[in-house]
Amino acid sequence: MRIGFGQIIILIIVLFLLFGDLESAKKRLTIVTKQINNFFQKKNRKKGT
């Protein structure tokens, strides 16, 4: 059974959400998701022009 890099990240996030501080985890997750969304939007804009 192979374990992918993404699966490890998801496991860490789930464990942190379950056992870590929920408020700080939510803040970090929202910041990370915003950064990822901005990154993809910039990429899509460059490809479109």
mmCIF file of the C-alpha atoms, coordinates in Angstrom:
data_MODEL
# 
_entry.id   MODEL 
# 
loop_
_atom_site.group_PDB 
_atom_site.id 
_atom_site.type_symbol 
_atom_site.label_atom_id 
_atom_site.label_alt_id 
_atom_site.label_comp_id 
_atom_site.label_asym_id 
_atom_site.label_entity_id 
_atom_site.label_seq_id 
_atom_site.pdbx_PDB_ins_code 
_atom_site.Cartn_x 
_atom_site.Cartn_y 
_atom_site.Cartn_z 
_atom_site.occupancy 
_atom_site.B_iso_or_equiv 
_atom_site.pdbx_formal_charge 
_atom_site.auth_seq_id 
_atom_site.auth_comp_id 
_atom_site.auth_asym_id 
_atom_site.auth_atom_id 
_atom_site.pdbx_PDB_model_num 
ATOM 1  C CA . MET A 1 1  ? 0.000  0.000  0.000   1.00 0.00 ? 1  MET A CA 1 
ATOM 2  C CA . ARG A 1 2  ? 1.501  3.281  -1.106  1.00 0.00 ? 2  ARG A CA 1 
ATOM 3  C CA . ILE A 1 3  ? 0.957  6.420  0.937   1.00 0.00 ? 3  ILE A CA 1 
ATOM 4  C CA . GLY A 1 4  ? 0.844  9.639  -1.047  1.00 0.00 ? 4  GLY A CA 1 
ATOM 5  C CA . PHE A 1 5  ? 2.133  13.012 0.075   1.00 0.00 ? 5  PHE A CA 1 
ATOM 6  C CA . GLY A 1 6  ? -1.385 14.462 -0.074  1.00 0.00 ? 6  GLY A CA 1 
ATOM 7  C CA . GLN A 1 7  ? -2.745 11.723 2.176   1.00 0.00 ? 7  GLN A CA 1 
ATOM 8  C CA . ILE A 1 8  ? -0.134 12.552 4.817   1.00 0.00 ? 8  ILE A CA 1 
ATOM 9  C CA . ILE A 1 9  ? -1.085 16.243 4.708   1.00 0.00 ? 9  ILE A CA 1 
ATOM 10 C CA . ILE A 1 10 ? -4.792 15.399 5.017   1.00 0.00 ? 10 ILE A CA 1 
ATOM 11 C CA . LEU A 1 11 ? -4.083 13.090 7.965   1.00 0.00 ? 11 LEU A CA 1 
ATOM 12 C CA . ILE A 1 12 ? -2.077 15.810 9.729   1.00 0.00 ? 12 ILE A CA 1 
ATOM 13 C CA . ILE A 1 13 ? -4.843 18.357 9.141   1.00 0.00 ? 13 ILE A CA 1 
ATOM 14 C CA . VAL A 1 14 ? -7.535 15.981 10.440  1.00 0.00 ? 14 VAL A CA 1 
ATOM 15 C CA . LEU A 1 15 ? -5.519 15.077 13.532  1.00 0.00 ? 15 LEU A CA 1 
ATOM 16 C CA . PHE A 1 16 ? -4.773 18.745 14.203  1.00 0.00 ? 16 PHE A CA 1 
ATOM 17 C CA . LEU A 1 17 ? -8.464 19.628 13.852  1.00 0.00 ? 17 LEU A CA 1 
ATOM 18 C CA . LEU A 1 18 ? -9.482 16.827 16.208  1.00 0.00 ? 18 LEU A CA 1 
ATOM 19 C CA . PHE A 1 19 ? -6.843 17.273 18.892  1.00 0.00 ? 19 PHE A CA 1 
ATOM 20 C CA . GLY A 1 20 ? -5.410 20.746 18.348  1.00 0.00 ? 20 GLY A CA 1 
ATOM 21 C CA . ASP A 1 21 ? -6.807 24.179 19.099  1.00 0.00 ? 21 ASP A CA 1 
ATOM 22 C CA . LEU A 1 22 ? -9.855 24.471 16.852  1.00 0.00 ? 22 LEU A CA 1 
ATOM 23 C CA . GLU A 1 23 ? -9.897 28.269 16.537  1.00 0.00 ? 23 GLU A CA 1 
ATOM 24 C CA . SER A 1 24 ? -6.247 28.615 15.505  1.00 0.00 ? 24 SER A CA 1 
ATOM 25 C CA . ALA A 1 25 ? -6.594 25.655 13.135  1.00 0.00 ? 25 ALA A CA 1 
ATOM 26 C CA . LYS A 1 26 ? -9.607 27.223 11.421  1.00 0.00 ? 26 LYS A CA 1 
ATOM 27 C CA . LYS A 1 27 ? -7.772 30.547 11.057  1.00 0.00 ? 27 LYS A CA 1 
ATOM 28 C CA . ARG A 1 28 ? -4.729 28.837 9.552   1.00 0.00 ? 28 ARG A CA 1 
ATOM 29 C CA . LEU A 1 29 ? -6.862 26.738 7.196   1.00 0.00 ? 29 LEU A CA 1 
ATOM 30 C CA . THR A 1 30 ? -8.792 29.773 5.940   1.00 0.00 ? 30 THR A CA 1 
ATOM 31 C CA . ILE A 1 31 ? -5.530 31.657 5.334   1.00 0.00 ? 31 ILE A CA 1 
ATOM 32 C CA . VAL A 1 32 ? -4.026 28.692 3.462   1.00 0.00 ? 32 VAL A CA 1 
ATOM 33 C CA . THR A 1 33 ? -7.133 28.141 1.341   1.00 0.00 ? 33 THR A CA 1 
ATOM 34 C CA . LYS A 1 34 ? -7.232 31.852 0.447   1.00 0.00 ? 34 LYS A CA 1 
ATOM 35 C CA . GLN A 1 35 ? -3.582 31.731 -0.616  1.00 0.00 ? 35 GLN A CA 1 
ATOM 36 C CA . ILE A 1 36 ? -4.209 28.631 -2.735  1.00 0.00 ? 36 ILE A CA 1 
ATOM 37 C CA . ASN A 1 37 ? -7.268 30.209 -4.366  1.00 0.00 ? 37 ASN A CA 1 
ATOM 38 C CA . ASN A 1 38 ? -5.335 33.416 -5.143  1.00 0.00 ? 38 ASN A CA 1 
ATOM 39 C CA . PHE A 1 39 ? -2.500 31.359 -6.627  1.00 0.00 ? 39 PHE A CA 1 
ATOM 40 C CA . PHE A 1 40 ? -4.828 29.439 -8.944  1.00 0.00 ? 40 PHE A CA 1 
ATOM 41 C CA . GLN A 1 41 ? -6.705 32.602 -9.956  1.00 0.00 ? 41 GLN A CA 1 
ATOM 42 C CA . LYS A 1 42 ? -3.435 34.300 -10.934 1.00 0.00 ? 42 LYS A CA 1 
ATOM 43 C CA . LYS A 1 43 ? -2.390 31.227 -12.928 1.00 0.00 ? 43 LYS A CA 1 
ATOM 44 C CA . ASN A 1 44 ? -5.728 31.077 -14.730 1.00 0.00 ? 44 ASN A CA 1 
ATOM 45 C CA . ARG A 1 45 ? -5.554 34.776 -15.584 1.00 0.00 ? 45 ARG A CA 1 
ATOM 46 C CA . LYS A 1 46 ? -2.078 34.368 -17.090 1.00 0.00 ? 46 LYS A CA 1 
ATOM 47 C CA . LYS A 1 47 ? -3.221 31.411 -19.181 1.00 0.00 ? 47 LYS A CA 1 
ATOM 48 C CA . GLY A 1 48 ? -6.336 33.269 -20.361 1.00 0.00 ? 48 GLY A CA 1 
ATOM 49 C CA . THR A 1 49 ? -4.528 36.317 -21.742 1.00 0.00 ? 49 THR A CA 1 
# 
